[in-house]
Every structure is written in C-alpha cells, then in structure tokens.
Amino acid sequence: MQDVHETASIRLGKVREEFEALCKNWVDVLLTDLQSEQALHNIQAVDPGERAAVQDFLSTLKLPEPLNQRFIDGVENTLQGLEVLTIDGADYLLALTRPGMPCSADELEKRIREFPTEPSGR
C-alpha cells in the first residue's frame, strides 16, 4: 500500500510542478504583451483605476491576489487595441449643431455616434 501512496504523491508533485510552470509561462506572456509598444500606448486611454491595476502588475511582476475585475478589465482593454481619437472641440460642437438645433435625443445620439467617422472629426 505504501507504493501506491508514494506513486500518487510523486504524480501529484509532478502535476503541481507542471501547473506552476504553466502559470509562470502565462504570466510571462502577459507581461510581454502588456509591455509591447501598442499596449503601452493603449494603456493611456484605459480607465484610471484599471490603468493603475495593470501598472501595478507591470511594476511588481506579480498577479494581484485575488484577481479582481478591475485588473481583468484593464488587461483586456489594454490589449484589445484601443484607438485614441483626438478631436477638436470646435469641430465636435459644429458636427452636433450643424444639422440644426434643437433636436431630439435620438438625433443627438446619432450625431454623436457618427461624428468620429466624419472627415472633419479626424
């Protein structure tokens, strides 16, 4: 019976080592991805709380314990390829009011959503 216990213990130890190696590799890949030029650019457009959680991870090189939604959202938003759009306030105001005011809430929402695709908004 001792041999079975030792065999199970050895197998469990090997599984634990493999799991720890897998976790380390995953963290290393995540760190590499978050340190890419694109991610470092994107992080500036992320919610300040999410940005702080990601930056803490980058500085400590350790996942937060326990993992929290702010960190997960920060990583996701940083890596998803956000596009920073710089707009001129006057162009934005003109795009919202040019078709005429007053307008319905639905029309205003439509103008807001369409603005970034207009050539004057780029």
N, C-alpha and C positions, 0 to 999 in steps of 0.2 A: 504494500500500500504506500510505502514511503516513496517508491519510484514514481508513482503516478502523481503524488503531491509535488515532488521536485520537478517533474516534467511540466506540470501545469504552471508552476511558479516560474520556471525558465521561459516558457512560452509567453506568459503574461509580461515578464520583463522585456522580452523582445518586442511585443506589441506596444508596450509603453515607449520604448526607445524609438520605434518607427513613428508612433504618433507625435512624439516630441520633435523628431526630425521634420516631419511633415508640417507641423505648426511653425517651426523656425523658418523653413523654406517659404511658407506662405507669407510670414511677416517680412522676410527679406524681399520678396517680390513686391509686396505692398509698399514697403519703404522705397524701393527703386522707382516704382510707378509714381509715387507721390513726390519724388524729387526730380521728376522729369521737368523739362523747360515748360511744357504745356501745363502741367499740373501746378507748377509754381506761379504761372500766370493766372490760371483759373481760380486759385485759392483767394485771390484778391476780391473776387466777385461773390464769394460764399458768405453766408450769414456769419456775423462776427462770433457768435457762440460756437458754431460749427468749425469756423476757421481756427479758433483757439484750441479746440479739441484735437484737430489734425496737427496743428503746430506743436502741441504738447507731445503728441506721439512722435513727431519728427525729431524733437529735441531729446526725448528720453529713450527713444528706440524701443519702447515697450507699449504694448496694447493697454488701454485703460481697463482696470478691473473694478467692477464688472463692465463689460462692454455696454455702452449706452447709446440711445437713439441719436443723440447729438453727434457723437463720433461717427456712427454709421452713416448718417445723412451727410456729414461733412466730407467723408471719404467719397461717397457716391457722387455728390455734387462737384467735388474737385476733379474727379476722374471722368465725368461724363462729357467733358468737352464743352464747357460753357463758352458762349461767345459774348465778349464785352462789347457793348454798343454805346459809343459816346455820341450824345445828341446835343444839338444847340437848343437851348431853351426857347429862343425866339422862333426857330423853325417848328418846334413841337407845338407851341401855342398857336402858330399860324395854321398848322395842319388840323388842329382841333376846331378852330373857329372859322377857317376859310369857307367851308360849305354853308355857313350861316348859323347864327345863334338867335334865340335859344333853340335847343334840340332835345329830343327825348333821351332818356338814359340809354336805351338800346343803341341809338345813333351815336351817342358819345362813346360808348364802349366799342362800337365798330370802328370809329375813327382812331381810337387809342390802339386797337389791335392792328390796324392797317398801317399805322404810322411807320414802324421800322422798315416796312417793305417799300415805302415810297422813296424815290431817288433823293428828294430833298432832306430826308431823315438820316441819310448815311453820311 
